[in-house]
Amino acid sequence: MSTISHSSPPTDLQRLLPVGVVIAAAIAAGALGGMFPLAAAFGIAVLAVSAAVLRSVDCATYAVIFCLYTNLPAIAVRFHGAPAVVAHAVVGLLLIPLTYFIVIKRQPLIVGRAAPWIAGLAIVQLLGALFAEQPENAWDEFMTFMMEGLLLYGLLVNAIRDEQTLRGVLWSLLIAGVIMGGVPLYQQVTGTFDNNYGGFAQTGDEPGFSSGDHDRLQFRLAGPIGEKNRYAQIMLMLTPIGLLLMRQERSTLLKALAAAAFLFACAGVYLSFSRSTILCAGAMIGLAAIWGHVDRTKVFAVGILAFCALMITPEYRTRLTSLLELGDMFTAGRHSDADGALKGRATEMGAAALVFLDHPFVGVGPGQFKYYSREYGERIGLRSLAPERQAHCLPLDVAAENGLPGVICLFGLFLTLGGGLLRKLSLGDEARGLPAYLLRIPLYMLVAYGTTALFLHFAYIRYFWLMIALVDASLCIARRNEVEQRSESEVSAA
């Protein structure tokens, strides 16, 4: 552990060590690649990460962020036969920076602003699991919350401790976005929808729909996630990172990389053909104009051009104009001309609201709404639901499963973090503790997730907690930097 550093310049041994690791990895790859390609690839990855961690402990954090966001552990398990323990091993890498900072550097354990709300949500989930009609299933969901939620949040907040590490994490996300958007884009351009490219370009089980020229089917792309709307959501979260880093970086190479990542993220959102995500992207841009972070005239012009571009695309024109049938759906009910997806979503959301009204205090238990959805959906009268449907609306999903206390904790979490970022941004440059762009990026990631969550439930929970940890870490860093700057000013004045 004595060779691990955080920010100090590497020694000669540390500079030579990665070279030796690369040579050893090349020899291992040549010897094992033909017989055990997956084992060889995994071994090389372990050696490379180990060498990087020996140079800087932050590399463990970057590796975890990259793997989690690209869904690499799940892809390895599902498509390449890797053991399920791989997913836990990836998150376990965060124990390296935690041990380094807490044990070796003797720095304090960080408790972020979100911690009280997360603890409250954990208590509510525990109570719900104890009183659920299917306690075993509810307990499994609660343990998933603890492992992929509370634990991941705590490890990441304590690993991202300074501005340098925060920027490294953002670049890890951007590099992940290049792969997540670039591979599906190549799939789209080449029309090779029958090839999932090792799991990084999935299209799901739904059939494609006719394209404008009717020559071939157009699939809704789902990238490495395998679910279209969720893929669109996490790609939308990358757009503010690419756009703001592209504006802030001085290096031409980094500007080009950030621009490429931004375009690939936009391509991912576009090719998912997600109506709700497109609307949320418009809401993000509108909030940016209201908050004065972008020029309102330019926003209006870009918005008009973007809308026209969407409407001249046959696939999007069909999907967006279908939203006009929402009014007819609520008047004509089951006999309206609205498409089945809209009727299904409205039924699921209405069923969740009814479940909440019947179980307002602790809900029906974590992960239990799906067992009530069909029964309560029949009361809505729009569409009969298949068994075990989800709410497809995060606030309603939490309300049904965790009751009013859960909703309070969820909104408290968003308001605490969002309000903290907005307050920091309203201060002068010297009082913020971080450059403005490093506060705006987490703010718009929070907005991206929060708006899209109005149409999605609590699946793929690790992306939610990864985002929450990043937002809270940025506030913690800003607060510590502000305190240090104030102390230095007082010393200088004395």
Secondary structure, DSSP 8 states (H G I E B T S, - for coil): -TT--SSS---HHHHHHHHHHHHHHHHHHHHHTTT-HHHHHHHHHHHHHHHHHHH-THHHHHHHHHHHHTTHHHHHHHHH---THHHHHHHHTTHHHHHIIIIIS-------TTHHHHHHHHHHHHHHHHH-SSHHHHHHHHHHHIIIIIIHHHHHHHH--SHHHHHHHHHHHHHHHHHHHHHHHHHHHHT-TT--GGGTSB--SS--EE-TTSSSEE----BTTT-HHHHHHHHHTTHHHHHHHHHH--SHHHHHHHHHHHHHHHHHHHHTT-HHHHHHHHHHHHHHHHTTSS-HHHHHHHHHHHHHHHHTSHHHHHHHHGGGGHHHHHHHGGGSS--HHHHHHHHHHHHHHHHHHHSTTTTT-TT-GGGTHHHHHTTT-S----SS---SSHHHHHHHHHHHHHHHHHHHHHHHHHHHHHHHHHS-HHHHSS-HHHHHHHHHHHHHHHHHGGG--S-SHHHHHHHHHHHHHHHHHHHHHHHHHHHHHHHHH-
